[in-house]
Amino acid sequence: MKLKERTATMKLSENTLAILKNFSGINNSILVKSGNKLRTISVAKNILAEAEIIEEFPKNFAIYDLSKFLNNLSLHNNPEIQFENESYLMIKSKGIAGNPRTNRIPFADPEVIISPPDKEISLPTQDICFELQHGVLDTFIKAASVNQIPDLSVIGSGGKVKLVARDKKNDNGEEFHEEVGETDQEFIFNFKVENLKIIPGSYQVVISSKLLSQFINTKYNLTYYIALEPDSTFG
């Protein structure tokens, strides 16, 4: 059976644009592989995100400044992206008077882009699982910002799992709590709020005592792997 050829021209959906915008906050450079998967990793390599999208990219290419690329796309109405050159892509649309409008965006050298390893990532153990309803995590990130709190802890105690936005170094400082599940374990899993660069939504959360977590978005086909802080405890 003959495989369907990937076209050298494509448009990006609103969902894909939202994912790319989010990824730009994790790492403002990206190496895109041919196909329908997007992956990124932070410069510190403590956040990895991957998404499956409805579009298929026709080739491998690298963008050094993803935010600038997205801003250039926003200059167009219903833009098309063309991949007919080995050195750059073209953004094309119709201007206000119907005249052709174009942007040329040069590709970056893939060797200078910090990109995820080819090997698929998985959690070494799955010790704690719970669900975050839409808006919960976003509210905690806002609470941390309002109170200038650097830490978010997932705490298991007394049969309950709760989120706590706090400053671990200040026992008398502001805290923001919410129960999110039940458990028969005792644990304190600590995150830096600055590492929770996640699209707002509902999430299935799995945490490994080996200091790695997984956040699975229930709307987008999108997963984040986020490192825990080394002072986390389990059992």
N, C-alpha and C positions, 0 to 999 in steps of 0.2 A: 504494500500500500504506500502510495506517495505521500510524504509528509507535507503538511501545509507550510508554505514559505512565509517567513516573517516579512512584513512590509517595511520599507525604509522610511515610511511616514506614519506618524501616530499622533493621537491626542491623549491627554491625561485627564482622567476623571477627577471629580471633586474629592473623592476618598483618597486617591493616590496623591493628589496635591497636599491633602492634610497630613498624610503619612510622611511625605518628603519634608514638609515644614517642621514636623516633629523631629525627624531625623537630623535636620540641620541644627537643632538645639543640642543634640548628642555629639555630633561631629559635623562641622560645617563643610567637610569634604566627603565625597562618596565615590566609591567604585561600583558602577552598575554592571551587572553581568547580563548577558543575553538571556531572555526568558521572562518569567512573570514573578520573580522573587526579588525583593529589595532587602539588603542587610547593611547594618552599620555597627560601628563599635566606637566607644569614646576613646579619646587620646590616652586617658589613664587606663583603658581596657577594663574598667569596672562596670560598664553598661554595654550590653549587646542587644540589638533589636533586629527582628526579622519579620517581614510581611509578605504575604502572597497577594498579588494585585490582579485586576481583570485584564490589564494590558500586557503585551509581550514586547520587551525591548529587542530590537533586531541585532544588536551587537554589544560587545563589551566597550565601556567608555568610562572615563573618570572626569568628575567635575571638582575643581579645587574650591570654589566658593558657591556652595549650594544655595545659600540665601540670595546671593546676587542673581543666580539662575532663575529662582522662583520670582524674584522681583521683576526680572526681564519678561517672564511669562505674563505677569500681571499687566504689562503695558499693552497687551494684545486682547482682542475680543475673539474668543473661540479659536485659539492658536493651534496650528499644526507644527509638529517637530519633525524635521527631516534629517536623516542620517546618511546622506549620500556622499559625504566627504570623510576621509580618514583622519583629518586634523581638527574638524569642528562640526557642530550641529547648527542647523538653521531653524529659527522660530519664524513662522510665516503666518500672516493674517491679512485681513482687509482693513484699511484705515477708515476714518470717519467718512471720507468722500468715496469710499470703495476702491481706493488705490492700494496696490500691494504694499505691505509693511513687513520688514524683515529685521531680525537680529542674528548676528553671528556669535556663537558662543564657542570659544576654543576648548578642546579637550585638554585635560591635564595629564602629566606623566603618571601612570598608575603606580610607579615605584615610590612616589612621594606621598601617596595616600595611605593613611593608617586604615586598614580594612580588616574585617573579620577573617579568621582562619576558614579554609574551605571545609574543614571537618565540622559536622553538625554537633551542636552543643546539647548536653543533657544534664539533668540534675543527678549528682552522685547518690543521693537519697531523697525520699519524699516524706519528711517528718511531720509537717503541719500543712493542712489544707483548709482554706476558707474562701468565701466569696465576698467581694466588695461590690455593693450596689452602686448604680450610677450616681456620681456626685460625691461619694464618701471621701475618696482619696483626694479629689480636688478641694474639698472643704478643709481637709487636714493641711494641705499645702498652703492654702490661704491663711489658715490659723497660724501656721508656722511663720508666714510672712508678716502677718499683723503683729505677732508677739516677738518677732526676731528670734525664733527658736530654730536651732540647727539640726535637731535630731527627731526621727520618728521611730518609735519602738513598737514592736508587736510582742505583747506580753501574755503569757499563759500562766494563770494563777487562779486557784479556787474554782476550777472547772470552767473558767471563761477565757476567751481570747479577746483582747482589747487592743485597739490602737491608742498610742499615747504620743502626742506631739510635745516635746519637752527639750530642755537643755540638760543633758546627762551630768554636766559639771555643776549644776546649780539645783540642789534639792529644794530650795525655797522659791524657785522661779515659776513662771506661768506654765500650766499644763492644759492640754485639751484631750479628752478621752472619749472613746466610743466602743461599746462591745460589738464584736463582729462575728462571734462564733463560740463554740464550746470545745473543750479539750480535757483530756485526762493527764496531760503533761504539764511540766513546769519549765518555762523558758523565757528568755528575754532576747529577742532578735532586733538588733539595732541597724538602722539605715541613716545615712546622711540625707537630709531633705533635698539637697542640691543634686543628688543622684536619681531622684524620682522624676525623671523627665518623660512623663507618660501622657499620652492623649487621654483627655477626660472620657470616662465611660465606666462600664461594669467590667469587673475582672475576676477570674478564677486565680487565686494566689496559692502557690505551693512553695514551701520553704524547706531547704535542706540544712541540717545542722552543720554541714560542711561549708557554711558561709556563702551559699548561693541561693537566690530566689528566682521564681518564674512568675511573671504576670501575663495572663492570657486574656486579651480583649475579647469580649463576647459579641461585639458588633463587627469589627474589622478582623480579618485573618492575620492577627498581629500578636507577637509575643516579645516580651522583654525578659532578659536575664540580668539581674542586678546583684552585685556583690554586697554582702553584709559587712558590717564593721567587725573587726577582730575581737572586740570585747563582748560579743554576743555569747550567750550561754544556753545550754540545753540539758535538762535533766538535773 
